[in-house]
Amino acid sequence: MKNKVKFRLQLRFVLIALAAVVVLLSIIVSFTIARSYRQMTVKADKIIKQITVNPDSDEVSDARYFVVTYNVGNKSFECDLSKCSLITREKAVAYAKEIIAEKTDKGYKADFRYIVRRKTDGITIIFLSRSVALDSYKNNSVSLVVIALIGTAVAGVMLAVFSGLVVSPLVRSREKQKRFITNAGHQLKTPLTVIKADAQMLECELGENEWLSDIVAEVEHMTDMTDKLVYLAKTEEREDAVRSEFSLSDAVSEEVKRFESISGTSGKKLVCEITENLKYNGDEKAIREMTSALLDNAFKYGTNGKEIKLALTKTGAFVRLSVENFAENVNPSIAEKFTERFYRFESNEKTQGFGIGLSLVKAVAEAHGGNVEIRLPQKNLFKITVTLK
């Protein structure tokens, strides 16, 4: 069990760290490629500008370029190919026609950078050969991507090797915490039982007494909390998960019946939609505890006079158990905190609870390869959906 927990933590650490590495390298590679492209383009535009201003300058002397002029009056094309022997007149005119049709002022066409000069009597397009620069840019870009991929792979291997050193203290701390909860729970049971028995004996001798009744009630309250904590710790450890096929529909229906009397006295109507003859392979006891915790939460915090809806359905390979109820003043931004241990929606003394119920729901769902989703479909409507594989 400890090895499984360690493996999951290592895998999560490696994936998160690797994702960060991928994002960082992607930003660096993208910035470098974009910067290289911009430098290449700025240099090409500078040379084209020199061609129009001073074609005899040293900066232009080694450049290969050609010029195509379109006469608006007679709709003819004139080509100056004296500085570029690699292009034919037909190809040059074809490029010019495409650029005029695209209505662009600058860009790349094949291996040429072009700039368009528009006048009232015609259009002049200057093409500068950038085949060497483009090849260098493409090769450098490919090299950067390959280096980034190799770096990602190396980082992945290193993270996998050293992740054990990172997560081991966390695993040990988690195991000590669970062991403490389990041991403390077992150690508390005996004194709690003795206190309850002594209080009941005194009550038999002295008669009904308010103080003794309070002691018995609080002992029962602490015993219930201790049992739930121990069960939660064991569920998170997956120690007592006995998987077998059982009727999920019957199990949920039986747990619902336990709350029918509460429904009658609390003024909260319980409405159920349970798919019949639904089989499931899992820990039946844990599933029952989860269903009970969901309903208990709905009845504790649901608005009086409003319906509580439970639905059990199957979609493909997944089973979904959802419970929804109305609850006032629910803040959607803190909905994700409801599954944290000891977190309670209301710190109200009139509402009895430990803040363990939904954390137990989450633990059972994860033990069955599922998840818990908490959302508010509309204002003050609180819905919890458990998805099981």
N, C-alpha and C positions, 0 to 999 in steps of 0.2 A: 504493500500500500504506500509506504514512504517513497519507494522508487517511482511509483506511478505519479505521485504528486510532484516529485522533483522533476520528472521528465516533462510534465505539463508546464511547470514554471519555466524550465529551461527553454522549451519550445516557444512559449509566449515571449520570453525575454529575447530570444534570437530573432523572432519574427518582427518584434517591435523595433529592436535595434537595427536590423537589416533594412526595415522600411525607412528608418531615419537616414541610413547610409545612402539608400537608393534616391531618396528625395534630395539629399545634399549633393550627391554626384550629378543628378539630373540638372539641378540648378547651375552647378559649376560648368558642366558640359554645354548646356543650352546658352549660358552667358558667353562662354568662350567662342562657340560657333557663331552666335549672333554678332559678337564684336568683330570676329574675323571677316564675316560677310560685309559688315558695315565698312570696315577699313578698305576692303577690296573695292567696294562700290564707290566710296568717296574718292579713292585714288583714280578710278576709271573716269568718274565725272570731272575730276580736275583736269585729266588729260584731254577729254573731249572739249572742255572749255578753252583749253590752250589751242586746240585745233581751230576753233572758231575765231580766236583772238590773234594768235601768232603761230601759224602752222609750221614755221621754220625754226621754232625754238628747239633747244637740245632735248627738252622733255618729250617732244613729239617726234623727234627724228627717227627713233627706233620703233615707233608705234605702227601697227598695221590697222588701217581703217579704210572705210569707203563711205561715200555720201550719196544719198538718193534724194532728188528734188522732184516734188510733184507740182506741176503747173495747173492751177485751178482753171485758168482760162481755156486751154485746149485739152485739159485732162490727160496730160502726157507725163512720162517719167524720164528724168535725166539722171544718169549714173556716173559717178567719178570713182573708178576702180583702180586708179593708178597706184594707190598705196596698199592695195590688198589683192594679191593675185590668186588667192584661194577661193574667191567667190565669183560666180558667173553673174551676168546681167539679169538673167531670168530669175535666179535665186534672190538677188538683191531686190528686184521689183516685187517678188512674192512676199518677202519679209516686210517691205514698205506697205504693201496693200493690207497685210494682216494688222500691222500697227495702226494704220489709219482707221481701219474698221473697229479696232479695239478702243480707239480714242484715248490712248494713254500718252503721257508726256515723257516717260522714261521707264527703263526696265531692261530685261534680258531677253534676247531672242537667239536661241541656239547657244553658240559660244560668244555672242557679241553683246556688249553693253551699248544701248542706244539712248539718245536724247532727241526729242522732237522740238524743232523750232517752227512755230506757226506765224505766218505773215498773211496779209490780206490777199496777195497774189499767188501764194503757194505754201507748200509745207516742205521743210528740209529736215531730213533725218540723218544723223551722224551715227555710224556704227563703228565701234571700237572692238577689235578682237581681244578677247580675254580668255582664250583657251588654256594658256599656261596657268594663269591665275586661278581659273575655275577648277582645273585639274588639281592644283595644289590645295585649294580650299576643300574639295571633296575628299582628297586623300587624308588631309589633316582631320577633317570631321570624322571620317571612318576610324582613324587611329584613336581619336579621343573617345569615341563610343566603345571601341574594343577595350581600351585601357580601363574605362569605367566598368565594363562588364567583368573584366578580370579582377579589378579592385573589389567589386561587389562579391564575387565568388570567394576571393581570399578573405574578405571581411566576414563572410558567412562561415567559412571554415574556422577562423580564429574565434568568432563568437561562440560557435558550437563547442570548441575545445575549452574555452575559459568560462563558459556560462555556468558550469558546475560550481566554480569558485564563488560566483556572484549569488546564486540562488541557495546554496547550501545553508548559510546562516538563516535565511528566511524559512527554509523547510524545517530546520531545527527549532526555530522560534515557534512556528505554527504547530509542530508536533508537541512541544512543551505546553503550549496553551491548551490544546485539545486534551492532553493528558491531565493537565491540572483541572480542567472543567469536569472531566469524567471522574477523577479521583475525589475531587471536592464534593461532587454530587453524591457519590457513594458514602463519603464520610459524614455528610450532613443528614443522610436519611435516618441513621440510627438515633442521633440526639433529637431530631424532629419527631420521630415516632415516640420516643420516651416522653418528651414534653407534652405531646398530644395525649398520650395515655395517662400521664400524671394529672393533667388538667381535667380529663374526663372523670378520673377517680375522685378528685377533689369535688367535682361538680355533683357526683353521686352522694358524697358524704355531706356536703354543705347545701345541696340543692342548687337550683338555677341561680347563676351569678353572672352579671354583665361582664365582669373582668375576665372570668374564666372562659366565657363564650367568645370574647374577643381574642383570647390566647389561642383557642382551638381554631378559630377562623383564620387567623394570621399564619398559624402553623400549616394549615391546609393550603393556604395561598403560597407559602414558601415551598412546600412539598411539590405543588403543581409546577412552580417555576423551575425547581431543581430537576424534576423529571423531564421537563421540556428542554432544558439546557443540555442534559446528558444525551437525550435523544437526538438533538440537533448536532452535537459533537460527533456522535456515532454515524449519523447520516452523512455528514461532511467527510468522514473517514471512509465511508462505504464498507464498514466492517460487517454490518448485519443485514446487508442487502441480499435477500433470498429471492431470486427471480424465478418466476413460474407463470404459466399462462392462467389467467383467471378472467371472470366476467367483469370488465370495467364498468359496464352499465349497471350491474347489480350492486357493485361496491359503492359507486357514487350514489345510487338510489337509496341504499341503506343509510349512508351518512346523512343524506337529505332528510330522511324520516326522523333522525335525532333532533333536527331543528324545527320540525313542524310545530311542536308545542311552544317553542320560543316565538315562532311566527304568529301564533294565535294570541299570545299575551303581550307582544311588543308593538303590535299595530303595524308591523312591516310584513307585507304579503310576499311569500316566497313563490316565484314562478320558475318552473323547470322545463327545459327541453333536452331530454336525454335520448340519444340514439340507442335503440334497442339492440340487444345481442352483440354488443361491441366487446371483442376479446382483446386482451393486452398481455404482453409478457413483461413482467416487472415485479417489484416488491409491493405486494398487495397492502401490507401494513402501512408502508410509507405513503402509498397513494391515498389510503383512507385518512391518514393523518393530515396530508396536504389538503384534501377536500374539506375536512373539518376545519382546518385553519383558515381557509378561504371564506367559508360561510361564517365562522366565528368573527372574523374581521368585518365582514359586511354587516352583521347584526349589531356589532359593537358601535361602529362608526356611521352606519346608515341613518339617513334622515327618517324620523318617525312619520308614518303614514304613507311612505313611498315604497315602491316595489323593489324587491331584490331578485335579480334574474340569474339563473344558473343554466349554462348550456354545455353539453358534451357532444362533440361532433368529431368526425374523421374526414380528413382531406388528404387523399393519396396515402403516403406512408406515415403521416403525422396525425396525432390525436390532440385535440384542443379542448381544454376545460376552461371556461370563462365564467367569471362572476362579476356582475355589475350592480352598483347601488348608488343612490344619490347621497352626497355628502357636502355639507356647506363649507365654504371658505377653503376649498382645496387649491393650493398653489401648484400649477403644472410644472414649474421650474424645479420643485423639490420632489417630484414624483419618484425619481430614481432612488431617493434616500429611504423609501418606505420598506425596502427589503434589507436594510442594514439592521444588524442585531441591536436590540434595545431602543430602536427608533420608534417613537409613537407619534401618530398624527395629531392627537390632542393630549396635552398634559393635564387632563381633567380627572380629579379624584373620583368622580362619579362613574367614569368609564374604567372598569377593571381590566388590566392587561399588563403584559411584560414587554411588549415590543419584540417578541420572538416569532410570532406567527408567520409573518411574511418572509422572514429570513429562513424559516423552516421550509416554506413553500419553494423558495429559490434553491435551497440545498437538495430537496427531493427532485426537483425538475432537472437540475444539473447532474444528479446521480443517474438519471435516466436519459442522459444525452439531450436534454431539452433546455428550454429557457423560459423566462418570465417577462411579460411585457405589461407595463402599467401606463395607461393613458387616460385622457379625458376626452371622450368623443364630443361632448358638449359641456357647457358650463355646469359645474357641480355634479356631473355624472362621472363616477369613478369606475373604471373597468380594469380588471386584472385577467390576463389571458396566459394560461400555462400551455406550452406546446411540448409534447412528448414524442420521441421517436418510437 
